[in-house]
Amino acid sequence: MALIPRPLTRRRLRTLGAVAPALAALAGVIVWFAGSEERALDEACDGVLPVSDVRAVLGDDDTDVTNHTEGSFDGGGGSERGNSLSVRCEVKTESGGSLTVTIAGSPRPSSEYGNGELYAALPSRDTLPVPLGHGWAGLFATDSARLGDGEDGEATTAVLLPCAKGGDSLLITVDTALGREVTLDDPANRPDFVRTATATAEAANEHWDCGARLGTPVRDVDLPVNEDEYEPLIGARGTCAGVPTASRSAVSTARETAREGAPREICALGARDGSPRYRLEAYYGPYAEDARSQFTRDYDYENVTPAEKAAGRLGKSAYWAGATCPEGAESALYLIRADDADGDARRSPDLAYERAALKAFATRSAGHHGCAAPSLPGG
């Protein structure tokens, strides 16, 4: 038998009238809580974190967002007081993915020198960071690039924005963790570790009126270079190009990366079996500033450090050189240091070779970056 609906009495109408606003209010609460997560992402890192790119990388899981901003960015061409801007935000998902973003203005106030790292560090001990290319002054780095290692799903991307007026810059560094199920060995995955950094850089460039030239989307990026990826030094074409071999120091192999305008460059020199001997490093912009600041802190027992002089010798087996770079940028810094595990180079340093290797490395790097001929250490 069909049910006949009862007519709506005044009492039932009053009841429905009371329930409807309550349901609407509840719906509003649900919408507010759902929207608050997106608002937190919108406001993260002073509003320059690209939400669509974050979601594309981390997925649609619930997120926990932390955010901290302090200081200011002058952007006026090398303020004597420095740029105190320091931004940090972190996004974590329930599935274990995360992004940690730092944005720092350069140069830093002189009061910060020697007190600790001025900028976010890049993994570079066991692997060599590779340049981003595609028109970006940036780097892609990992603690380990070996398939299946615990850090296989983790990487760091750094993007430097040299501002149009010269002297000031913004450094964006993004640590991305996507879990071990996402291997860096698959070239199709690697752009996901980069896209948040480049998109954040684009937004930061506009937000702080930097006016830097931007690159194009990074659709492919090389793996950082592992310790066992050494090749003959003769014939090197990247960051080790032109560096001589040495019979006394048993230097005949190299690990290198392409040289594509990255703000840090490394050439690792080794013996025939790849065992380490020396490491050549070039620092530009904020990385040069940071390195000099750390020498002030860690080598205060030395008479002179790279913070006080353009070129010189540091310790028993280390030399540095410097070069003036265009548009008011921080002077570049070049180093050669003994890198051998058993200490042969430290115990019996081949000083003539160290100076020759540093000269070749610094001269090529400076020329590629449009800097002046480097000041070199004497004998």
JONOR-V74505 format. One record per backbone hydrogen bond with DSSP energy under -0.5 kcal/mol. NH is the residue of the N-H (numbers start at 0). CO is the residue of the C=O. Records with the same first field share a line. If there is no record, write none. Layout:
BEGIN
NH=CO / CO
END
This chain:
BEGIN
4=2
8=6
12=8
13=9
14=10
15=11
16=12
17=13
18=14
19=15
20=16
21=17
22=18
23=19
24=20
25=21
26=22
27=23
28=24
29=25
30=26
31=27
32=28
33=29
34=30
35=31
36=32
37=33
38=34
39=35
40=36
41=37
42=38
43=39 / 40
45=42
46=42 / 43
47=43 / 44
48=43
49=47
50=48
53=49
54=50
55=51
56=52
57=53
58=54
63=91
65=89
67=87
69=85
73=71
81=78
82=106
83=71 / 81
84=71
85=69
86=102
87=67
88=100
89=65
90=98
91=63
92=96
93=61
95=92
97=176
98=90
99=174
100=88 / 98
101=172
102=86
103=170
104=84
105=168
111=108
112=109
114=111
127=224
128=126
129=139
131=137
132=135
135=132
136=159
137=135
138=157
139=129
140=155
148=145
151=148
153=150
154=175
155=140
156=173
157=138
158=171
159=136
160=169
161=159
162=160 / 167
163=209
165=162
166=326
168=105
169=160
170=103
171=158 / 169
172=101 / 170
173=156
174=99
175=154 / 173
176=97
177=152
178=152
181=178
182=180
183=151
185=182
186=184
188=185
189=185
190=186
191=188
192=188 / 189
193=190
194=190
196=193
197=193
198=194
199=195
200=196
201=197
202=198
203=199
204=200
205=201
206=202
207=203
208=205
209=204
210=204
215=133
218=216
224=127
228=225
229=227
230=253
232=251
235=232
238=256
240=237
242=239
245=250
249=246
250=245
251=249 / 269
252=269
253=230
254=267
259=257
264=281
266=279
267=254
268=266 / 277
269=252
270=274
273=270
276=268
277=268
278=336
279=266
280=334
281=264
282=332
283=262
284=329
286=283
287=284
288=284
289=285
290=286
291=287
292=288
293=289
294=290
295=291
296=292
297=293
298=294
299=296
301=298
307=304
308=304
311=319
313=317
314=312
318=335
319=311
320=333
321=374
322=331
328=325
331=322
332=282
333=320
334=280
335=318
336=278
337=316
338=276
339=276
342=339
346=342
347=343
350=348
353=349
354=350
355=351
356=352
357=353
358=354
359=355
360=356
361=357
362=358
363=359
364=360
365=361
366=362
367=363
368=364
369=366
370=365
371=323
374=321
END
